[in-house]
């Protein structure tokens, strides 16, 4: 059903404020609505239902900086919701990169997904820096030729400043994020073929059986599995987080990298060249029936602009009902 963005935001804040401060609630609401209005429903308010509702996270302690240098920082999130601590991490990465040319910030011990990587890397790119983000999660996706859930959905995001809006790329290395299975189950729908297997390794279109089994790599092959392994390593062992579910005392990990283009080339020149590159891609010859070459992140931007212009968005009825919003 269609719902006013302002009304939905207020409802989300009312739910979150039962557990979080006003500032924390607003930070979480911002990223939930960013995903929802982008059309990335699997990273939107569905994260407030299912197996790990974000509003039900119970922290062990306040976030702690456990290692800090002029170029890096490692944060023990203390079991806090990932978006809150990752917001802090991104701001730290931006500050350090502005001062020293680059920065790498890791977060571990968050008991929820950090949601959509695009939100974080776009924030970095808006500061005229190149942003890279990736995250690990409990095992739910199989490796190449495996039937066991080994990797998390393991998303990766990148963003680059240009003379126009940032170029933003965000993908999950799994064929479907876990929350996509949750959403399909809530709707009573089947998932597409070649997305998941059941616990015995048989193909399935039943989201419930897929949760007991595993999702496949996004390309169903060794390249997708290899990329998932790279993310698992960088957002797992490198940031002191769990990997392949071997240390569930510090489950989720996130890694943020911010790079000042000025380390290699004048920032204004980089932005000009990046814009020129994108224009050349757009102007390339199109296949028959294709109206325009679409760049990564453009559909999500268009969705957000349309939602903001109309003031309302379509939200899944099943999710709204589970939250008691209708």
Secondary structure, DSSP 8 states (H G I E B T S, - for coil): -EEEHHHHHHHHHHHHTTTS-HHHHHHHHHHHHHHHHHT-GGGTGGGGSTTS-GGG---SS--EEEEE-SSEEEEE-TT--HHHHHHHHHHHHHHHHHHHSEEEEEEEEESS----HHHHHHHHHTTTSEEEEEE--SS-EE-TT--SEEE---EEEEEE--SSS-EEEEEESBSS-HHHHHHHHHHT-B--TTSEE-TTS-EE-BHHHHHHSEE-BTTSSHHHHHHHHHHHHHTTGGGT--STTS-GGG-EEEEEEEE-GGGTS-HHHHHHHHHHHHHHHHTS---TT--S---TTHHHHHHHHHHHHHTEEE--HHHHHHTT--
